[in-house]
Amino acid sequence: MSISFDHTIIVAKNSSDSAAFFRELFALPEAPSWGPFVNVQLTDGALVQFAEPPFEMLTHSYLSTPGEPVP
């Protein structure tokens, strides 16, 4: 079975500036954002989501999506 990384959330003092810095650093295009998140989409489709405090969550948040079993 394959597993793909879906997203992670980073709490930042300024989510817009942090996302812009991340995009510039890795030469990534802007991505649609929603709710409390400013999103950066990686080339494989995974999202790095920046949110400003107060934002309640676990100290780490990762989501993986299992794929089809490999024969």
C-alpha positions in Angstrom: 0.0 0.0 0.0 1.3 3.5 -0.8 0.8 6.4 1.5 0.8 10.1 0.5 1.3 13.1 2.7 -1.8 15.3 2.7 -1.1 18.4 4.9 0.5 19.9 7.9 -0.5 23.0 10.0 2.0 25.5 11.2 1.0 28.1 13.7 2.6 31.5 12.9 2.4 35.0 14.3 1.6 36.3 10.8 0.2 33.5 8.6 0.2 35.6 5.4 3.8 36.7 5.7 5.0 33.3 6.7 3.2 31.7 3.8 4.6 34.3 1.4 8.2 33.6 2.7 7.7 29.9 2.3 6.4 30.3 -1.3 9.3 32.6 -2.2 11.9 30.4 -0.6 10.7 27.3 -2.5 9.4 29.1 -5.7 5.9 27.9 -5.2 2.7 29.5 -6.7 -0.1 30.9 -4.5 -2.8 28.4 -3.5 -6.5 28.9 -2.5 -6.9 29.5 1.2 -9.9 29.0 3.5 -11.0 29.4 7.1 -8.1 30.3 9.4 -5.5 28.9 7.0 -3.2 30.5 4.4 -2.2 27.6 2.2 0.9 26.7 0.3 0.6 23.8 -2.1 3.7 21.7 -2.7 4.5 20.2 -6.1 3.1 16.8 -5.1 -0.2 18.4 -4.0 0.3 18.4 -0.3 -0.6 21.5 1.7 1.4 23.5 4.2 -1.2 25.4 6.1 -0.3 28.5 8.1 -2.7 29.7 10.9 -2.4 32.5 13.5 -2.9 32.1 17.2 -5.1 31.6 19.0 -5.5 28.3 17.1 -6.2 25.3 19.2 -4.7 22.0 17.9 -2.2 19.4 18.9 1.4 20.5 18.8 1.8 18.5 15.5 -0.9 17.8 12.9 -0.1 15.5 10.0 -2.5 13.7 7.7 -1.6 10.9 5.3 -3.8 9.3 2.7 -3.4 5.6 2.1 -3.5 4.6 -1.5 -4.3 1.4 -3.3 -2.4 -1.7 -2.2 0.7 -2.4 -4.2 0.5 -5.8 -5.9 
